[in-house]
Amino acid sequence: MKYIISENQYKILLKEDRVTFLKNQNVISPEILDQSVEGEDEKDGEREPGGMKPKKITVDPIENHEGIDIAYIITNRKGKQSIKLTDLIFEDIVDADPSSNKQYVQWMIKVFMTHIKDGDIEQAIRFLSEDLPEANEFLEVFDRVKNKKVFKRSAPNRPNAPQNVTDINQYNSLAQLYSVVSPFVGMEDDDEDGDGESKLWKKLKKYIDLGEARLAYRDNDVMVYMPQTLEASCDPLGPLASWCTRRSGNSYFDTYRQKKKPDGSLSDYYVVMPKKLFDGDDEGGVFPLQIHFESNQLHDKNNSSIERSGKLEEILNRFSGLKDFFKRELGALVEMDVTKGTGLMDSSYIKYLNMFGGKAEDHISGEAYEQGVNNIKKLAGEQNVPLQQNKYLKWLMENTEGVNVTDFLDPKNTDRLDFSGMNIGTIPDLSNFTNLDAILAEGSGLTEMPPINYLPMGAPLTMVSFQNNQIKVAPPEGYEKLPNLFSINLKGNPIEKINVGVVEKLLDLEDFIRFAIDDDKLENLSPENKKEYDDLIGGSLGSLITSR
């Protein structure tokens, strides 16, 4: 952030140190706070010449998640807005500046205020709570290397590098700064020893040998490193990426590992490092990768999602051995998960297994799969909700064969069955549902009405509605034996044959009043059948039949 200052301000600047000057410029004054409260106006003050009241000043605080003020938006008498910091936030920013003369304070203030100006308050809060330690680290690197020849020569070739890589004010964000300086983090340590073995590999191997990390996978092109302790994460990986898990002091490494696997053990944190990385090539800011399935993180070195960016597929196609390794890892996690609760339905590991090119049924035992299905069957049977809301039953119908819906219902306590919207294909045997009053199956993929022996003869069944299916013949023989039936609704079906004799018998029932079909579907009837039907509805009983 650059300022245009007056001669008087320049004289003040000469007398005051940098921090004091910036504080005066960017921290809200006690006078303003004393005169204003949130969203309210400044005290009237004196009238302007002519007796006009001056326009007033408003101060609107910006709070963090704990309700503490971190900044203020001030609107002056002319309607112009400015942003001011609290004393505490300013001091935090000053403390984060690693330079002896605090030359980067102004830049950090600019980055923070830009988030507010852009309306991204969440990012502004995150900058203060999470990013300042990283800002300290990245600025330390920048300050150390900015005048080195190797930096001036190679940094301009980095992605998103500003025109002048040595000018901190040309960097728009912390992410942009990191993108440029990341190859220079700990660059002395990554030089090869005389024996040709990189210092990075020696550090990794140290923790592997100590039992604090695992070399989970390695081939000629790529390796997977799995730190088991905070030190094994922070020491070798600290210079390589911007993840919070590799940062000493306030690392989230332990927090992530406490997100347990299904068997209760600590979760695993995978670091993917291609061979090129050991030669100092991070491939444009991609490697190393951090993968932690339990917190849904598949991130590149800049902490950006490789799933959302589309890089994951490219990486898996490039490293086939890596792909197979993760399918095995995920297969084991899926097996743990499916044997518990709703694993087959809800397991996030299945999502990732599919993402890595695998299927659950190919990576878990038949026994585990069967147990997972049985768990869901049990849950389906325990649901006291309409069929359409039984998500467990829906999953069973979509993913398993031979599901009988009635196995999950209580025949004695069911008076209404609604299969609408469920692709059941056929109505199951309902003959033991003795209290059934209505059957609805609208848009359920039916090709025929249920035969009479599938219906409860002794039940008070009054209505069947099979709209919007593929039924061609109706109604079946025997429906006239249902003494309480008053309505059959077959609208939206491509009827090709009407059993007129059955319809006539139905109309003889005391309570039957409605046999509903679509007029525009009758062209599918044979001429003989249509004449039979027309004769029926044109007779004395026709008023009891609804074709519309």
N, C-alpha and C positions, 0 to 999 in steps of 0.2 A: 504494500500500500504506500503510495507516494503522497506527500503533502505539499501544497503551495503555501508558503509561510511569509508573513510580513517581515519587515526589517526588525520590528520590535521582538517578534517571535524568534527571529534568528539570533538576536542578542541574548534572549533568554536561553536559547539552546546552547549558546556558547558557555553560559554560566552553569547551566544544569547538566547533569549527566544524561545519558540516553534514556535510562529507565524512568527517571523523573519526568522528562519531557513527554515520553510516551504515556505515562500514567496520567499526566495532566490532559493529554489529548484524548484518551480513550476510556477513562474511568469516570463514572457519574459523580458529580459533586454532591456533597451533603446538602447544599442549599436547594438543589433541584429536588432531592428526595424529601426534604423537609416541607417543601411547598406543594408537593403533589403526591397523590396516592393513585393506586391502580385505576386507570380509565377515567379519572377525575381531572378537573381543571386546576390550573394554578390559581392562587388567590388573585383577586381582581387587580390589585395594585393601583397605581395612580391612573387617572384618566388622561388620555392623550389630548393634545390641544384641540379645542373645539368641543370638548365634553364627550368625545367618543371613547367607549371602553376599548381597551386593546384586546386583540385576539389572544387567546390563552394557550398555554403549553399543556400538553398531556404526556404522561409517562406510563407506558405499559410494560410491566415486567415479563420476562421470559423465565420460566421455572424448569428445573430438572425434575426427574421422576420422584424425588423426595420432597418436592415443593419448595426448594431453595432457589432464590433468584440467582441467575447466572448472567443476565444482561437486561438491558432496558431499551425499548424503542421510544425515542423522544420526538414528539411533533412540536415544532416551534410555532410562533405566532403567524408565520407565513405559510404554514402547512408543510414545511420541509421536514423530512425525517432523518434522524441519525441514530446510531447504535452506540451504546455505552456499556462498559463492563462493570462488574462489581470489583471491589478491591481484592477479594479472595481469588476470583478467577484470574485477574491480572497477575497476581503473585504466582499462581500455579503455572501460568504461561511463562513467566520470567524464569521460574525454577527449571522449566523444561528446556530452556535454551542452554546448550552445552558450551557456548563460546564465552570467553573471559569478558568480552566487552558487550555481551548481550545483543549482538548484531542481528539475531534472528527473531527477536520478540515481535517486531513489527510485522514480519511475514506471517507468523503464527496467528497473530490477531487478524490479519487480512483473511486467512483461510477460515478461521472461525466465523468471522462476520459475513463472509460470502455465503456460508450455509444458511445463515439467518436471512440474508437478503433474498436468497433463492427460495425461501419458505420451507426449507428442510430443517425444521427444529430438531427432529430426531437425530439427524446427522451432527448437528451442532452439539447436542448433548453427548453423543457418542464420542465426538472429537475430544471433549474435556475428560470424560470418564475412562475412555479406552485408548485413544490415539496419542495422547500426550507422551506416554513412555516411548512409543514408537517414534514420535517426532524427535524426541531427544536423541534416540539412537541413530536415526537416519541423518539428522543434522550434524551429529558428531562425525559420521562418515563423510558427509558432504564437506564439512569444514576441513577435514584432514586431507581430502584428495582433490579438492577443486582446483588447486594450483599445480597439481602434478601433470606432467606431460602425457602420461598414459590416459588420464581422465579426459583431458582436453582433446586427445586424439580419438578415443573410442566412444566416449559418452554421447557425442552427437549422433551416433548410429543407433542408439537405443530407441525402442518404440516410444513415441510421444515426447521425445526430447525437445525442449524449447530451443529457440534460435541461439541463445547464449547460455550454455549449460552451466557456466560458472556464476551466473547472476541468480540468486535465490528468488528475486522478485518476479522472475519469469516463469516460475513454477506455480501452477494454479491450484494444486492440491497435494496432500501428503502422498497419495497414490502415485501421482506423476513423479514426485521426487524419488520415491522408492524405486519406481521403474527404472530410473536413470542410474541411481547409485548402488542398486543391489549387487551388481557384479564386483563392486569394490569393497563390499562388507567382508572384513577379514581376509582381504586378498593376499596378504603376506602369508597367512596360514595355509593357503591352498597351493602355494608353490611346491613343486616336487622336491623331495630330498635327493641326495646323491644316489640313493639306491633305486630311484625311479618310482617310488611308492608315494602317492599323494598323502598330504597331511590329513585330508578329509577321511580317506579310507582308514588311516591309522587311528583316528579318533573313533570312528565307528567300530572298528575291530576291538579297540580297548574295552568298550562297553559290552560288546558281544562276548569277549573272553571273560569279563567279570560276571557274566550271567544277568546283566541289567538290560540287555537288549537281545533280540533274535534276528538272525539273518534268515528270514522266512522263505525267501526265494531268490535265486540268482541264475542267470544264464549269460550268454556272451553279450547281450544288449542292455539288460536292465536288472535291477535288484530291488528287493523289498526289505526295508529295515523296520523293525518293530521295537521301539523303546518301551521298556517296562518300568523305568523310573524317571523322575523329573530330570535328574542330571543327564541321563542318557538321551533325553530329548533336547534339553537346552544347550548342552555343551557342543555337540557336533553340529546341530541343526540351527543354532542361533543365528549364524551369519548368512544362512541360505534362504530364508523365507520370512514372511511377515505374519505368520500365524501366532496367535496368542499362546499356543501350546509350547512354543520353543523359546519363549521369552522368560528369562530368569527374573526372580523377584515377585512378579504378579502373574505367573503362568497359570493357564487354565488346564494344564495337562492332567492333573489329578481329578479335576472336576469332570472332564470328559470320560476318563477311565471309570469313574464311579457310575456311569450309565451302564448298568450291568447287562451281560448276555442273558438269554433266557434261562440258562442253568444257574444263574446267580454269581458267576465268576466275573472278574473285571473285564470290561470290553477292550478290544484291541485297537491300536492306533497304527495305521500302515503309512510308511513313507516310501514313495516310489521314486527311484533315482536311476535314470539311464546312464550308460557308460560315458556319454559325452559330458555329463555334469562333472565328472572327476577331472576332466580336462578344462574346466572353467566355462563350459558352454551350457547356459540355462535354456537355450532354444527360444530366445525371445521372451523371456520372463515366464515360461511355462513350468519348468521343473526346479525343484522336486515337487511332487504331488503329496497332499495330505488326504488320507481317506479314513473316515470314521463313520461307520454305518449307523451307529446308535444315535448320533446327533445329526444325521443326514448331511454329512460334509464330504464332498468330493471336490477339493479345492486345488488350484495351482499355487505357485509360490507367492503370488500377489493376493492370495486369499479370495480369488474369484472362482465361482462355480464352473467346473469343466462340464458339468451336466447341462447347465443352461446355455453355455457358450457353444455347445456342439463338439467340443474337443475330445470328449470321452470316446466316442465311436472311432475317431481317427487314431487315438492312442491304442485302443484295444486291437484295431486292425494292424497296427504297426508291431505290437508286441503280443504275438499269439500265445506265447508261454505265460505271460502275465495274465492274459485273459483266462486261461485254463486254471491258473493258480487261484484267482478270485472266485471262479465258479466252484472250486472245491471248498474254499473257505466259506462261501455263502451257503453251499449245500449243507455243510455241517451245522451252520446257524439256523437254517430253515428246519432241519430235522429236530433241533432242540425246540424250536418255536411251535411247530405244528402239533406236537404232542401235548401242548398246553392250551387250554381255552379255545380261542378263535383263531389260532395260528394260521390255518389254511386260508382264512378269509382276510385277516388283518395284518399278517406279518409284513413288516417293511423289508425284511430280508428277501422275501419272494419278489418284491418289486425290483430290488437291486439284482437279484439272480437273473430275472428276465432282462434287465438292462445290460448285464454282462453276457447275455446270449444263452442262458440256461433255463430249464423248466423244473419246477418242483418235483414232478413225478419221476424225473430222470436222476435226481440227486438225493432222494431220500428213500429209505427202505419201504417196502410194501406195508410192513407192520406199522411204521410211523404214520404213513399216509392213512391207513385204516383207522388208527386211533384218532387222528385229526378229524376225519369224517364223523366218527362216532361222537366226538366232543360237540360238533356242530349239530348233529342230530338231537343230542340231549338238550341243547340250548333251544333248538327249534320247537321241541315238545313242551318246553317250559314257558313259552310266550303266550300270555293272555291278551293277544292283540288281533285285529283283523288280519286275514291271510296276507293281504298286500303289504302290511307293515312288518311281517315276519321276515326280517332280512336273512336269518339263518336258513329258513325254508327256501327262500328265493335262491340263495347260493347253492343249496343242495340240488335244486331243480335245474340250475344252469350248468353245474359242474359234475354231477354224478348221474348215473343211469338207474332206472327202476325206482324212482322216488314215488311213493304212494302218499299223497297229501293227507289222506285220512288217518295215517299212522300218527300224525302229530295233533290230532283233534280228539276231543272227548265226545263221543256220539250221543251220550245221554244228556249233555248240557249244551248242545249246539242246536239252535233253532233257525239259524240263517247261515247259508254258505255263499260267499261272494268270491268267485275265482276271476273276476274281471281284471283284464290286463296281465294275467298270468298265463304264460304259454304252456298250458297243460295238455293240449292236444285232444284228450278225451276226458269225460267226466268219470271219476273213479266210482267204485261200488259204494253206494250210500244206503244200502238196504237196511243197515242197523242203526241209522240215524232216525230214531223213532219220534223225535220231537221237532223234526225239520219242518219249517213253514215256507221257506223260499230258497230257490237255487238261482244264482245269477252267475253267468259266465260270458260277459260281454267282451269281445275282442280277445278271446283266449285260444284261438287256433283250432276250434272244434270243426271236425268234418262231418259229424253226425250227432244227433241227440242221443242221450243215454238210453239204453233199452229199459223196458219197464221193470225187469228184475234187478236193476241197479238202483231203483227208487224204493223208499220205505212205504209199503202199502198201507200200514197203519198210522202213518204220520199225518198231521194236519197240513199237508202240503197244499198251498194255495196258488203259488206262482212259480213259473220257470221263465227265465229271460236269457236268451242266447243270441243277443243282437251282435251284428258285425263279426260273424264267423264265416265258415265255408260250408255250411250245412246245405245239402242238396235234396234230401228226402225228409218229409215231415207230415204229420207227427207219427212216431212209431206205434205199432199195434200195442194195445193194452193201456194206453194213457186214459182211456175212458173208464178204467177201473179205479182211478184216483178220485174218490168221492168229493173231496173238498177243493179240487182244482177250479180256479176261476179265470186264469190268464196264462196264455202261452205267447211269448213275444219272440218272433223270428225276423224282425226287421233287419235289413242290411245283410241278408244271406242270399246266395245265388240259387234259390229253390228251383229244382228241376222236376220234382214230383210231389204232389200233395195227396196224401192218403185221405181222399174225400170221405170215405166210409168212416174213418176214425174221427174226423172232424164232426161229422153228423152225429155220431154217438156222444161226443163231448158236449155238443149243444143240447143234448137231452138231459145232461146233468143239471141239477137244480141251480147250482151257483155259477156255472161256467158262463162267462160273458164276453171273452176276448180271445180271438186268434188273430194275431197281428203279423202281417207280412207287407212287403212293398209292392204297390201296383206295378212299378217299373221293372220289377224282377220277374213278372209273370210270363214274359216272352220266352223264358227258358222252358216252360211247360210244353208238353206235346199238345197238339190241337184237341185230342180227345180228353186229356186230363183237364185242360183249361175249360172246356165246355162243361165237364162235370162240376168243376168248381164254380163257374159262373152260374150254373143252374142252382147250385146250393145257395150261394149268397144272394141270388135273385128271388128266392122263395120267401116263405113266411118267416124263416129263421135268419134271413140275411142281415137284419138289423142288429143281430148279436155278434156279427163278425166285423172286425176292424181291419181294413186293408191299407189304411193310411196312418 
